[in-house]
Amino acid sequence: MKFAVRRAAVVLLFALLLLPRVSAQVTFDRLLHAADEAKNWITYNGNYSSNRFSQLRQITPENVKFLEQKWVFQGNVMGNWEATPLVDNGIMYLTQRPNDIIALDAKSGRAFWMYRYNTPADQKACCGSNNRGVAILGNRVFMGTLDAHLVAVDAATGRQLWDTTVADYKLGYSITHAPLVIKDKILVGVGGGELGIRGFVAAYDAASGKEVWRFYTIPGPGEPGHETWKDDDWKTGGGPVWITGSYDPTLNLTYWGVGNPGPDWNPEQRHGDNLYSDSVIALDPDTGKLRWHFQFTPNDSYDYDSVQIPVLADMNWNGTPVKLILWANRNGFFYALDRETGRFLVGRPFVKVNWASGLDEKGRPIQTPPKPGEVVYPGNQGGTNWYPPSFSPRTGLFYFSIWDNYGTAYRREEAKYQPGRYFVGGTFTVAGPAPNAPGMPTLSRGPINNWTEAVGTGAVVAVDPKTGERKWTFEMTDVTDSGILTTASDLLFTGGREGYFQAVDARTGKLLWKSSLGGQIVAGPMTYEVDGKQYVATISGMNLVTFALRDDAPRTRTQ
Amino acid sequence: MSRSTRALTLVFVGVLTAGVVRAGAQAGQVHEGQYAQSDIIKGQSTYRGQCATCHGVFGNGVGGVDLRRGVFKTVRSDEDLKHIVSTGVGNGMPAFKFDPAEMNGIVAFIRAGFDLGGIAVKLGDPQRGRQLFAGKGSCANCHRVNGEGGKGGPDLSDVGSARTLGTIQGMIVDPATYLLPINRSVRAVTRDGKVITGRRMNEDSYWVQLIDDNEKLVSLEKAQLKEYKVLTSPKMPAFKDKLNTEEVADLVAYLASLKG
């Protein structure tokens, strides 16, 4: 018996050696070179630079009109899903809100397995039971949960491997963004900026789920930056982190956007600059130590979270190569920073802005506080928000979704901190066209747009990062919360509240193709290739829809 | 065995219903040495006469104990059960002098969930069962428990919650009858002659999703296949003749303790 087992083991070993080598696992090395692996999409933002630019070019401006729907995955949880799926070698990993993971065949849309994570009924997330996606390393899939846990799941079976508590959801903490894998660590931040939390980014060991380091976005006593807070205000200072960061392996720095200070709308309750709220922070991913920071909106009164995706780009700047970080901020200004040092290079408003008259030479806003009741531009949801932008190294343009001519009037109130309850410090109303007219572009709406252009319009804009100058505008009637994808064939894909999935010429902003998917598109479109065919995918409402060229479509090459 | 696993084994909930009885597995003895239906019937009569005064007609008359649902304070194996019946418990339950047939009947009736048509599953020692799982039974080659073992067969980390005792026993001794249809192996041959065998995870009219024998996820379009067959004889061997009654009872006890 024993001999037979041993013989079988030897036979099995030989059989394994003879099998063709399959690139089954997502290694850190593959993540480092994700941008070169065009057929896969293995991080939330496509690669560590987070430019959401794909090298795929089978679909071109010439043949894009031959796109046809290939399959739809209909979710069974209501809402406007915000996830970007991952695809590795034909397997798609999608999250269904709040915290289910589904492994799908990326060619047919049929499921292999589904992992369900039950969140407690009393958890609070300010803005819906959202989840924006997963991370993958080795044969493990990682997801943050609405009740602030981090889980690891077997990529082949969907079985849970570990479950770590990141923070106490009863105090308002949550995780809604896709984790970021760096080396052997899984990085996540916490949401809860409306609930008086103290935000942080933390790293967990991929194998065990044990916490390795934690960086508080609100510095405590004795830490640099603590002097920007008065008394005990820092304890409920907010600074949530709810959008995935980026990573520069050559500098070994990871960049994360930090959200609003708490309470949101009453700066009287937290005198000082309130670091590192509304900032970008550059951390050493091995230790969590802060290398540099840049604050966009000191002592914020308007909920101008800086939770945009840090987009890394390398460009020539007046003849010298510079490592840039590009940032279209919720506060209405576009910024280009040197990502080695955090030095401010360029800043310019991209929508109507009246809360500041401009930026000084260091990039600090010259604030012009409104009189009570005066309308502030951009409004509470911002000139842009967390919606994933894109940068095309081919066009050299930076693309993002905007809300233009949209303003809000605020009323400040004293907020009293009670654990686990909202801590916002006032209310706001949107500048409306007439008394009692609908005018509140918050997070979602029904099928009828009764808000009209009077409360703001949406657009995708293309901006030259060197000057902040707008090159073109793709206008929409309704505002847009969609992410953006660009490809090496100079196509730009985007959605919007109106439910159209649209392909636009990335050089000119001209509409080339559209399909009406019916549900609000509040997610980042992505692209991948299986068996020689390029697919583009987006979530619309609660459904994931994929497109590819018809078999009889002309195959053109764009150089 | 970890402390927590041991604790879990103290409270196993084995609801055995007539639904467990499936085609090909007649009520009663499914494995030589197991309890027969006649034992269960005899047990009912003994139980009603000797035990029901305190434990009640439904087996839940004593706090913390639900005999019908397999909830006990200290009992794990059938041997424990027999021991407690014959020695009693301190100031509470008296000691009973039953002959072997009566004793067998009591255990069979309890293990069948008070269901005369049920299957009375014999539970052995979960620690020995765990050793069998990794060792002699070679179960871990295909099955995974709490992150260890193969992925070719279904993960069994929570099989004790997901399946009844009768089904667990049936799967071990007679997988051809008890294997869930989704877990049957399939064999596909592509047009270029490549043979793929594996376990189905999902299937529709046009596509099938598998985990293949190399533990890789594979999606196949049926129209592109030369051959596609669901294998009726399971890949899993029947352990009826490979393990003896005691060993099966030990293995069932171990699997019943896996609650996820």
Contacts between the chains, C-beta under 8 A, distances in Angstrom:
chain1	res1	chain2	res2	distance
A	5	B	138	7.5
A	19	B	214	6.7
A	22	B	214	7.9
A	22	B	216	6.7
A	24	B	216	6.4
A	90	B	219	6.9
A	91	B	217	5.5
A	103	B	217	6.9
A	105	B	207	6.9
A	105	B	209	5.8
A	105	B	219	3.5
A	107	B	219	6.4
A	107	B	221	7.8
A	108	B	206	7.4
A	108	B	207	4.6
A	108	B	219	6.0
A	108	B	221	6.9
A	110	B	202	5.7
A	110	B	204	6.4
A	110	B	207	4.8
A	110	B	209	5.5
A	110	B	219	6.6
A	111	B	201	7.7
A	111	B	202	5.3
A	111	B	209	7.0
A	112	B	201	4.7
A	112	B	202	6.2
A	112	B	209	4.8
A	112	B	211	7.6
A	112	B	217	5.2
A	112	B	219	7.6
A	113	B	201	5.9
A	154	B	147	8.0
A	154	B	151	7.5
A	156	B	151	5.6
A	156	B	211	6.2
A	156	B	215	5.8
A	156	B	216	7.2
A	156	B	217	5.9
A	157	B	144	7.4
A	157	B	151	5.5
A	157	B	155	5.9
A	157	B	211	7.2
A	159	B	144	7.1
A	159	B	147	7.9
A	159	B	155	4.9
A	159	B	157	6.8
A	161	B	147	5.6
